[in-house]
Amino acid sequence: MATTIPVTHTIAQDQRRAMSQAKATQDNANHGATVIETQDEGHAAGYVIYVYNILNREWVIEQPPLFPGVRIPACKPGQKFAYTVFPAFVKVSYNKPGTTEMYYKNVDGRKCVTSLLNPSAFPGTNWESQTHFWDTGDQFGNNLNEFGVFWSLTMPDEEEQLDREIGIFRQRVLKTMNELVRRGEELAASGDLKSIAPLHHFAMDYLGKSAPWHMTAHHMITCPNCGDPVREGIAYHRNSFGEKCIVDEDRYARMLDRQRQLEAVPKPKAAAPAPAAPEEEEDKDKEQPPQQEQQEQEPARVPPGKKKAPAR
């Protein structure tokens, strides 16, 4: 006959507490706690940061983990600028020294955007620092300030101030483009055509220059009439003699029809000029006597050697 051995031991209450504390300590060591440290939370900055672009070229910047991919739109033809907006404060994560705890703090967005547009620049908050030359060997070509990309607190509708800022960077872009063209000429002269980058061709198009090493960005064809190289799809062009050469007669005829329709639209009549004041008319009569009176007062001229005919 089988006998059951009774259980004679139990786990004490303090032993259960010790096991729970040991498990919590182990979890804390394997999985670091996340602590959020707030700074300037709820503080309204009252402004945003505008990043302007004055070139017809889109830029995509990758600076992970804070900026894994930032797109700066291109300035389309006919536009003065394009822009994107950044917040006044950017939340940046960091580890507390000696621990695995993660903290978050707000950093001035101007510092982040300055470093974003030019990694070699000192990440300050001074707008004029963008006009300085910051460049290093490892970040060569990443200075977007040289290509007309800059941040500003000036809003797009503040035209007077924004025009002054754009003028500064237009001069800088002109210097950059001339330098790229000069470098492209040097590479072509040395026979190193493989080192000519798309930016060199972009600079040639920007300045309207042509060279044997510069590839045009458009598909060119031979004009069937004059033989000059022209862009594909045009209706007409001016040949080397300055004469109008029609390539596509149907498109050219449609263009003339649209022009006639626009000219046929009646234009609003201009307001009639206000009549001159009586005083002005009197002064005008005094200054300019009638031509008939002047002719009567002026004596007739008689050629030498001839006598004046007597009056009848």
Secondary structure in CASP SS format (residue, H / E / C, confidence):
PFRMAT SS
TARGET T0000
AUTHOR 0000-0000-0000
METHOD secondary structure of the structure
MODEL  1
M C 1.00
A C 1.00
T C 1.00
T C 1.00
I C 1.00
P C 1.00
V C 1.00
T C 1.00
H C 1.00
T C 1.00
I C 1.00
A C 1.00
Q H 1.00
D H 1.00
Q H 1.00
R H 1.00
R H 1.00
A H 1.00
M H 1.00
S H 1.00
Q H 1.00
A H 1.00
K H 1.00
A H 1.00
T H 1.00
Q H 1.00
D H 1.00
N H 1.00
A H 1.00
N H 1.00
H C 1.00
G C 1.00
A C 1.00
T E 1.00
V C 1.00
I C 1.00
E C 1.00
T C 1.00
Q C 1.00
D C 1.00
E C 1.00
G C 1.00
H C 1.00
A C 1.00
A C 1.00
G C 1.00
Y C 1.00
V C 1.00
I E 1.00
Y E 1.00
V E 1.00
Y E 1.00
N E 1.00
I C 1.00
L C 1.00
N C 1.00
R C 1.00
E C 1.00
W E 1.00
V E 1.00
I E 1.00
E E 1.00
Q E 1.00
P C 1.00
P C 1.00
L C 1.00
F E 1.00
P E 1.00
G E 1.00
V E 1.00
R E 1.00
I E 1.00
P C 1.00
A C 1.00
C C 1.00
K C 1.00
P C 1.00
G C 1.00
Q C 1.00
K C 1.00
F C 1.00
A E 1.00
Y E 1.00
T E 1.00
V E 1.00
F E 1.00
P C 1.00
A C 1.00
F E 1.00
V E 1.00
K E 1.00
V E 1.00
S E 1.00
Y E 1.00
N E 1.00
K C 1.00
P C 1.00
G C 1.00
T C 1.00
T C 1.00
E C 1.00
M E 1.00
Y E 1.00
Y E 1.00
K E 1.00
N E 1.00
V E 1.00
D E 1.00
G H 1.00
R H 1.00
K H 1.00
C H 1.00
V H 1.00
T H 1.00
S H 1.00
L H 1.00
L H 1.00
N C 1.00
P C 1.00
S C 1.00
A C 1.00
F C 1.00
P C 1.00
G C 1.00
T C 1.00
N C 1.00
W H 1.00
E H 1.00
S H 1.00
Q H 1.00
T H 1.00
H C 1.00
F C 1.00
W C 1.00
D C 1.00
T C 1.00
G H 1.00
D H 1.00
Q H 1.00
F C 1.00
G C 1.00
N C 1.00
N C 1.00
L H 1.00
N H 1.00
E H 1.00
F H 1.00
G C 1.00
V E 1.00
F E 1.00
W E 1.00
S E 1.00
L C 1.00
T C 1.00
M C 1.00
P C 1.00
D C 1.00
E C 1.00
E H 1.00
E H 1.00
Q H 1.00
L H 1.00
D H 1.00
R H 1.00
E H 1.00
I H 1.00
G H 1.00
I H 1.00
F H 1.00
R H 1.00
Q H 1.00
R H 1.00
V H 1.00
L H 1.00
K H 1.00
T H 1.00
M H 1.00
N H 1.00
E H 1.00
L H 1.00
V H 1.00
R H 1.00
R H 1.00
G H 1.00
E H 1.00
E H 1.00
L H 1.00
A H 1.00
A H 1.00
S C 1.00
G C 1.00
D C 1.00
L H 1.00
K H 1.00
S H 1.00
I C 1.00
A C 1.00
P H 1.00
L H 1.00
H H 1.00
H H 1.00
F H 1.00
A H 1.00
M H 1.00
D H 1.00
Y H 1.00
L H 1.00
G C 1.00
K C 1.00
S C 1.00
A C 1.00
P C 1.00
W C 1.00
H C 1.00
M C 1.00
T C 1.00
A C 1.00
H C 1.00
H C 1.00
M E 1.00
I E 1.00
T E 1.00
C C 1.00
P C 1.00
N C 1.00
C C 1.00
G C 1.00
D C 1.00
P E 1.00
V E 1.00
R E 1.00
E C 1.00
G C 1.00
I C 1.00
A C 1.00
Y E 1.00
H E 1.00
R E 1.00
N C 1.00
S C 1.00
F C 1.00
G C 1.00
E C 1.00
K E 1.00
C E 1.00
I E 1.00
V C 1.00
D C 1.00
E H 1.00
D H 1.00
R H 1.00
Y H 1.00
A H 1.00
R H 1.00
M H 1.00
L H 1.00
D H 1.00
R H 1.00
Q H 1.00
R H 1.00
Q H 1.00
L H 1.00
E H 1.00
A H 1.00
V C 1.00
P C 1.00
K C 1.00
P C 1.00
K C 1.00
A C 1.00
A C 1.00
A C 1.00
P C 1.00
A C 1.00
P C 1.00
A C 1.00
A C 1.00
P H 1.00
E H 1.00
E H 1.00
E H 1.00
E H 1.00
D H 1.00
K H 1.00
D H 1.00
K H 1.00
E H 1.00
Q C 1.00
P C 1.00
P C 1.00
Q H 1.00
Q H 1.00
E H 1.00
Q H 1.00
Q H 1.00
E H 1.00
Q H 1.00
E C 1.00
P C 1.00
A C 1.00
R C 1.00
V C 1.00
P C 1.00
P C 1.00
G C 1.00
K C 1.00
K C 1.00
K C 1.00
A C 1.00
P C 1.00
A C 1.00
R C 1.00
END
